[in-house]
Amino acid sequence: MVACEYFVISGCLKSFFINEEMKMFILQFAMPTWWASDYNALYNHSKATVNVDCITDAEVLCLTSDDREKLCKELHNVEHFFRWRTNKGYVAVQKRLLSFMNNNVKYRYEELLTLYPELYNLVPKNLIAAYLGVSRETLSRLYHPEK
């Protein structure tokens, strides 16, 4: 199967990994105008380890690595766009990793909802917990300590 990159027109996707203990780790939520993929599989033509799935009904465009390369060779502006987008994506991943290493779960949750407030009503809390690297119960205790 050929790896693809998905551009979200509408809806919401998640990219995720499930480890040997069957624990899910959400790498990304992808909302309209965002892209999602297993980039290692896409760029290196290797076996996918990251899954991409819909959280809500979604409309997406699918682009293979070969099609992307063909577009970039033929249209300089497209190549520039992909480079710009890749750079922005790298910066976002780096910021998330630094936040994960330096901040507690409550801060990371508040940061996520400050940056993307629409996620609160769009994404189930168990998926937000998986994105933050905690259980849903841990996330609930942060906001409902009386329980």
C-alpha positions in Angstrom: 0.0 0.0 0.0 1.3 3.5 -0.9 1.6 6.0 1.9 -0.4 9.2 1.3 -0.6 12.7 2.8 -4.1 13.9 3.6 -5.3 17.5 3.3 -8.4 18.1 5.5 -11.2 20.0 3.7 -13.7 19.4 6.4 -13.9 17.4 9.6 -11.2 16.3 12.0 -8.6 13.5 11.7 -6.1 12.1 14.2 -2.7 10.6 13.5 -1.8 8.0 16.2 0.4 5.2 17.2 -0.6 2.1 19.2 2.2 0.5 21.2 2.7 -3.2 22.1 0.6 -2.8 25.2 -2.3 -1.5 23.1 -1.9 2.1 24.4 -2.8 4.8 21.9 -0.7 7.9 21.5 -2.2 10.7 19.5 0.5 12.5 17.6 -1.8 15.1 15.9 -5.3 16.3 15.4 -5.8 17.6 11.9 -8.6 20.1 11.3 -9.6 21.9 8.0 -6.6 23.2 6.0 -4.2 20.9 8.0 -2.3 17.9 6.7 -1.8 14.5 8.2 0.3 11.5 7.3 2.9 9.0 8.5 5.7 11.1 7.2 8.4 8.5 7.7 6.4 6.1 5.5 5.6 8.8 3.0 9.1 10.2 2.5 11.1 7.0 2.9 8.6 4.6 1.2 8.7 2.4 4.3 6.1 0.5 6.2 3.7 2.8 8.1 3.8 2.8 11.9 1.5 5.8 12.3 -2.2 5.5 11.6 -4.5 8.2 10.3 -8.3 8.0 11.0 -11.3 10.3 11.1 -12.6 11.6 14.4 -15.6 13.2 12.7 -17.0 12.8 9.2 -14.4 14.3 7.0 -13.6 15.3 3.5 -10.0 15.0 2.5 -7.7 15.2 -0.5 -5.1 12.4 -0.8 -1.6 13.0 -2.2 1.0 10.4 -2.8 4.7 11.1 -2.5 5.2 10.6 -6.2 2.4 13.0 -7.0 3.8 15.5 -4.6 7.3 15.3 -6.2 5.8 15.6 -9.7 3.9 18.8 -8.6 7.0 20.3 -7.0 9.0 19.7 -10.2 6.4 21.3 -12.4 5.3 24.2 -10.2 7.9 26.1 -8.3 5.3 27.8 -6.1 4.0 24.4 -5.0 7.5 23.4 -4.0 7.9 26.6 -2.0 4.5 26.0 -0.3 5.4 22.5 0.8 8.8 23.7 2.1 7.1 26.5 4.0 4.5 24.2 5.4 7.0 21.5 6.4 9.0 24.2 8.3 6.0 25.4 10.1 5.1 21.8 11.0 8.6 21.1 12.3 8.4 24.2 14.5 5.0 23.1 15.9 6.3 19.6 16.7 9.3 21.0 18.4 7.2 23.4 20.5 4.9 20.5 21.5 7.9 18.3 22.5 9.4 21.1 24.6 6.1 21.7 26.3 5.7 17.9 26.9 9.2 17.9 28.6 8.8 21.1 30.6 5.1 21.4 31.6 2.7 19.5 33.6 -0.5 17.9 32.2 -2.8 20.7 33.4 -0.6 23.4 31.7 -0.4 21.3 28.5 -4.2 20.9 28.5 -4.8 24.6 28.9 -2.2 25.4 26.3 -3.9 23.0 23.8 -7.3 24.5 24.4 -6.0 28.1 24.2 -4.3 27.4 20.8 -7.2 25.3 19.5 -10.4 26.0 21.5 -12.6 24.2 18.9 -11.1 20.9 20.0 -12.9 20.9 23.3 -16.3 20.2 21.7 -15.0 18.4 18.6 -12.7 15.7 20.1 -13.7 13.2 22.7 -11.9 13.7 26.0 -10.2 10.2 25.9 -8.5 11.3 22.7 -7.4 14.6 24.2 -6.0 12.5 27.1 -4.1 10.3 24.6 -2.7 13.4 23.0 -1.5 14.6 26.4 -0.1 11.2 27.3 -2.4 10.5 30.2 -5.5 8.5 30.9 -8.9 10.0 30.7 -9.3 9.5 34.4 -6.2 11.6 35.1 -7.5 14.3 32.9 -10.9 14.2 34.6 -9.2 14.5 38.1 -7.4 17.6 37.0 -10.7 19.4 36.4 -13.0 17.6 38.8 -10.9 17.0 41.9 -14.0 16.5 44.1 -14.8 13.2 42.4 
